[in-house]
């Protein structure tokens, strides 16, 4: 997992697969193409910086439910314009059903 594209124009969307030490960050563009994919330390400041740098047009982000979800969501959404449309937590067991309804 080490995909990265710079110079993204237009809306982007991010998913965060959270564990205690590292978080898998995946950012896609409006067409659903993966433009960034990397492991980042589970630190809200680092994650917010990563999203700001690699997803400047961030429209929405989702966080996997878990022990650190509320903490990460509060900090990231307070630093991001996407906070108003963030998905505070996604239950991993329910994610495939939710994603099947997504247009992208």
N, C-alpha and C positions, 0 to 999 in steps of 0.2 A: 504494500500500500504506500505509494509515493507519487501520486499523480498531482500535478499542479500546472495551472495555466494562468498567465497574467493577462491583464488588459481586458477583463470581462466587462462587456457592456450590457446593460439591461438587468432585469430582475434575476435574482438568485435565491436558492432555497437550500437550507442546511439541515442535516440530521446528525445528531450526536449520540453515539453508542458509548455510554458512560461506564467506567469501572473505577475502582478507588484510586489507582495509580495513573492510568492513561485513558484518554477518550478518543475514540475513532471519529474523525470529522469527515463528513462527505458533503460536498457542495455541488449542486447541479444548476445548470442554467434553465432558462424558460422552456427550452426544447427537451429537457430531461437529460442532457449530456453531462457526464461527470467532469467538472472542471478543476476540482481539488479533492484529494483524498489523502489523509495522513493521520498518524497517531500524534496526539498532543498531550502533555501532562494535564491531569485533571486539576486545573487551577482556573478559577473563573476569570481572572485577569488575563491569563495567557489565552484562554479560549475566546474571550471577547476581542482581544487583539488579533488573533488568527482570523476570526470572522470579519473584522473590520478590514483587514488587509486583503483577504482572498475572496470576500463576498461583499464588495462595496454597495451593491444594489440589493442587499438582503431584504427579502419580503417576508419570509417566514422561516422559523427554525423549530425543530422538534427535538425533545430530549427523552431518552429512554427512562422509564420510571425506575427509581431506586433510591438508596439512602441519601445520595447527594443531589438529587434532581431539583428539589426546591431551592437549595442554596445556589446551585449553578444558574437556575432559571432567573432568580431574583437579580443576581449580579449581571448576568449577560443581558437580560432584557432592559435593565436600567441604563446600560451603555450602548444599546442598539436601537435604531429606529424601528427595527422589526419586533421589538418587545411588545408592541401593541397587538401584534398578530401571531405571537409565539404560541406554540403548543407546549404547555408547561410539562407534560409528561406523556409518554406513549408506553402503554403496557406492551412489552415485547410479545406476549402471547396473542395480543389483539392486533398487532401492527399489520400483518398480511391482509386481514379483512379490511382495515381502514385504507390501506394503500391501494386496494383494488378499486376504490371509488375515486381515486385521484385522477385528474385529467392528464397529468404528466407522468 
